[in-house]
Amino acid sequence: MQSSGSRNSRRWLISLLVLLIVAGVCWRYWPGSSAKTDASAQQSGQAHKGASRSGGAGKVTGQRPGFGGSTGPVPVRVAPATTGDFPIYYKALGTVTAMNTINVRSRVAGELMKINFQEGQQVKAGDLLAVIDPRSYQIALQQAEGTLMQNQALLKNAQIDVQRYRDLYKEDSIAKQTLDTAESLVGQYQGTIKTNQAAVGDAKLNLDFTQIRAPISGRIGLRQLDVGNLVAANDTTALAVITQTKPITVNFTLPEKDLADVIGHYRSGDKLPVEAWDRGDVKLQAKGVLASIDNQIDITTGTLKFKARFDNDNEALFPNQFVNARLLATTLKNVVLVPSAAVQFGVNGTFVYVMEGDKKVRIRSLKTGPSDENTTVVTEGLVAGDRVVLEGTDRLKDGSDVDVVNDSKDVPVTPGQKLQGQPSKDKASGESANAATAKKGNV
């Protein structure tokens, strides 16, 4: 019994050892384990290799290319300050409004017999647009004319009787009452004829209304009724809509803080130019002048309404179109101008980096005036000809050495225009630095 139990124990021990050996072999040659071992070995080899090249692991870490690790000159782009005129614009969102908008409706009832216009056509005042069935109105005119002729004959006969009675009364052949009655009858017929003449005029007017004509010059829209429809006088459904597009107006508002300068020039009789740009503020669509201003400020928004007038000869502006309005309030003459990209802001105020010679920059404090997205007016701190840094300023300090990679000294700075060769502000200045480093063979 004991020998049988000891044999069973040995079997269990042998089986356990075999399982442990199999598990160890599987773990050793499992793909994930070997990949981790190789990766760790590769990282260790690269670290030792980098340390041997740089002379020590401590020199590898803590370095960023181009930020403190390089002692060479900083590549920059520069441009000169210039003297010129700077226009001051006030910008606002505006709505194009037609000078006149007419809903063409019939003034008489009847069947629509004819439409005499094309949708979207330019029409002139007095052009025939449509025709209503005129036959019933022609008959009404004939009836009114017949009644008028009848009463005119009665009036003539009464006038003859009056003349006859006057002769008889002179001869003392009739009583005075007979003459008075005859004269009263003449007056009665004269009043009736006035009424008949008015009826004839009304019938002629209704007959004329059967021809619907354009009341103003403008562009006609899509028609709302077709031939054969019965229309009523002053129907709610208009036949079409005419909008006067030449000239046309743009309505916009300005905040009350900007009103003093604008209203002063307007009341002095100056023709203030206004430009209409598209919704994206990219394309100039029309030029006009300020036509009128409102008489009170909106207390809910603190703004005042303005209306500008445009000739719109090319019809670039459409009624109800949204545009960006730019009102030219005044123009500063012979001021110092620099690109807005060169102006920096710090704890000590506004400043720029100015070139000192061709290889060094200095910080110079500024006082600035109005500016736009491209140009800034400098009231103090710069003179025309000073070269200022446009790009690469994030790596500069007072007295830094620089390498000018693009000098725009031959290109004048004008409001609203970008310098030639100047990249957009969205591009990182590191592109210029990399280009300069590659040029010097340090990459």
PyMOL commands that set and color helices and strands:
alter all, ss='L'
color gray80, all
select helices_A, chain A and resi 2-28+31-54+57-59+135-170+176-209+256-267+340-342+393-395+430-440
alter helices_A, ss='H'
color red, helices_A
select strands_A, chain A and resi 74-80+82-98+101-104+110-115+122-123+128-132+211-213+218-220+230-231+240-243+248-255+273-277+284-293+303-310+322-339+344-346+349-356+360-365+367-371+375-380+387-391+402-407
alter strands_A, ss='S'
color yellow, strands_A
deselect
rebuild
show_as cartoon
